[in-house]
């Protein structure tokens, strides 16, 4: 499996786990933005660690 795919898969797992704790009152746009931000940060961190 290539490094980019591994980082992507692990970042999605991070997003899933962190968003379980998100407040149910959060609107869908805010929720989506939060998910994307978490994904980008997680993937960047994972890519650095895989190097």
RAFENPE-V484938 format. One record per helix or strand of 3 or more residues. SS is the DSSP state (2 for helix, 1 for strand). FROM is the first residue (numbers start at 0). LEN is the number of residues. If there is no record, write none. Layout:
# RAFENPE-V484938
ss: {SS	SS}
from: {FROM	FROM}
len: {LEN	LEN}
This chain:
# RAFENPE-V484938
ss: {2	2}
from: {2	27}
len: {17	23}
